[in-house]
Structures are given as C-alpha cells and as structure tokens.
Amino acid sequence: MKKLLLILALLASAPALAQAPLPLSGVELTATSGTVAAGTAAATLAAASGKVTYICGFAITSTGSTGAAVVAPTVTGIVTGTLTFAYASVAGATLSNQPLIVPFGTCMPASAPNTAIVVSVPTLGAGNTNTTVNAWGYRR
C-alpha cells in the first residue's frame, strides 16, 4: 500500500506536458531552420490556400557566441498577435546554450486562412556557429 501511495504521489507531482490531440482532418506539419551561423534562424509552418495552419510548439537550440547575448525570438502569423520570448547565449563559441522548448497546451491558429506561422531567432552574434529552430503543428 505504501508503494502504491508513493507512486501516486510521484505521478501527481510530475509536470504535465500533454498537448491537445490533432483533429482527425488535420495534416501534421514540421519545419526547421537548419543550422544557422551568426544569422537569423527561422522555421516556417507553410500556408496553404483555403486552409488554416496551427502551431503546437517549437524548440530552439544553439551554441554560444564570442560574447554573451540576450535576444528576443518571436512567433508571428498567429491569431493572438506576435509572441515574444527571451533567449540567452553564453560567452564561448564552443559552449552549449540552454534549449528553449515551448509546447503549447492548446495549438494556436494562424491569424487567417492561407497564413504561414514563423518562429524566428535573431542572430546570437559573432562566433555563433549553430542555431536551430524547429516548429511543429498541423493544417486543416
């Protein structure tokens, strides 16, 4: 009985990262910036005529820069307007930055049909050789 209570307590304290399920009529989408060196990295969930694109989350990973930097990644094209986040780069081109992984609890639609959704990260500056943005969602 004690083991069962312990397991239930651990499960109750675990963070919930579940996302809303895709609708049966949706087409899953992913997008990536690829690896970008000292430039803007952007992942675009493409638009389609007569369809609405939804974003369900994104992830940003990168290595450091010659000097530390703080930039403002954005998600544009969504119904609520532009979302802005904070992302920091450490000083040291061979060091790794903390990833920024944002799974939205509810997938967000584009501002209108046939509108792309773009997640972009401004340049992390000189010495940065690896910044990658990945986004996922669906279209219906």
C-alpha positions in Angstrom: 0.0 0.0 0.0 2.9 2.4 0.8 4.4 1.7 -2.6 1.1 2.5 -4.3 0.8 5.8 -2.4 4.4 6.7 -3.3 3.8 6.0 -7.0 0.6 8.0 -7.0 2.3 10.9 -5.2 5.2 10.9 -7.8 2.7 10.8 -10.7 0.7 13.7 -9.2 3.8 15.9 -8.8 5.1 15.3 -12.4 4.7 18.2 -14.7 2.0 17.8 -17.4 3.3 18.5 -20.9 0.4 16.9 -22.8 -0.9 18.8 -25.9 -4.3 18.9 -27.5 -4.7 16.0 -29.9 -4.7 16.7 -33.6 -8.1 16.8 -35.2 -8.8 13.9 -37.4 -8.9 16.1 -40.5 -5.6 17.8 -39.8 -2.3 17.3 -41.7 0.7 17.3 -39.4 3.5 19.8 -40.2 7.1 20.3 -39.1 9.5 23.0 -40.1 13.2 23.6 -39.4 15.6 26.5 -39.9 18.5 24.0 -40.3 21.8 25.1 -38.7 22.4 28.8 -39.0 25.7 30.5 -38.2 25.6 34.1 -36.8 22.3 34.9 -38.6 18.6 34.8 -38.1 17.2 31.3 -37.8 13.6 30.8 -38.9 11.3 27.8 -39.1 8.1 28.4 -41.2 4.9 26.3 -41.0 3.8 26.9 -44.5 0.4 28.3 -45.5 -2.0 26.6 -47.9 -4.8 28.0 -49.9 -8.1 27.8 -48.1 -6.5 26.1 -45.0 -5.6 27.3 -41.5 -2.2 26.5 -40.1 -1.8 25.8 -36.4 1.4 25.8 -34.3 1.6 23.4 -31.4 5.1 24.1 -30.2 8.7 24.9 -31.1 12.3 24.3 -29.9 15.4 26.5 -30.1 18.9 25.0 -29.6 22.2 26.7 -30.1 25.9 27.0 -29.2 27.4 30.1 -27.6 28.8 33.2 -29.1 32.0 35.2 -28.8 30.2 37.5 -26.3 27.1 36.8 -24.2 23.9 37.9 -25.7 20.2 38.0 -25.0 17.8 38.0 -28.0 14.0 38.0 -28.5 12.7 35.1 -30.5 9.2 35.6 -32.0 6.3 33.6 -33.2 4.4 35.6 -36.0 1.3 34.9 -38.0 -0.8 33.7 -35.2 -4.3 34.8 -34.3 -3.3 36.4 -30.9 -0.6 38.5 -32.5 3.2 38.2 -32.2 4.5 36.2 -29.2 8.0 37.2 -27.9 10.3 35.2 -25.8 13.7 35.8 -24.2 16.7 33.6 -25.1 20.3 33.9 -23.8 23.6 32.9 -25.4 26.6 32.3 -23.3 30.1 33.7 -24.0 32.1 30.9 -25.6 31.6 29.7 -29.1 32.2 26.0 -28.2 29.8 26.0 -25.2 26.1 25.0 -25.4 23.2 27.3 -24.6 20.1 26.1 -22.7 17.5 24.9 -25.2 14.1 26.8 -25.2 11.4 24.2 -25.8 7.8 25.5 -25.8 5.0 23.0 -26.2 1.7 25.0 -26.3 -1.0 23.3 -24.2 -3.5 24.3 -27.0 -2.4 24.6 -30.6 -2.8 28.2 -31.9 -4.2 29.0 -35.3 -2.8 31.4 -37.8 -4.4 34.8 -38.0 -6.3 33.9 -41.2 -6.5 31.1 -43.7 -3.5 30.8 -46.1 -1.2 32.4 -43.5 2.2 31.0 -42.6 3.4 30.8 -39.0 7.1 31.7 -38.5 9.3 31.1 -35.4 12.5 33.2 -35.7 15.6 33.8 -33.6 17.7 36.9 -34.2 21.4 36.4 -34.6 23.3 35.4 -31.5 26.3 37.3 -32.8 29.9 36.7 -33.8 31.3 33.3 -33.0 27.9 31.6 -33.0 28.1 28.7 -35.4 25.0 26.7 -34.6 21.4 27.9 -34.0 18.5 25.8 -34.9 14.7 26.4 -34.7 12.2 23.6 -35.1 8.4 24.1 -35.1 5.5 21.6 -35.2 1.8 21.9 -35.8 -0.9 21.0 -38.3 -3.0 22.4 -41.1 -6.7 21.9 -41.8 
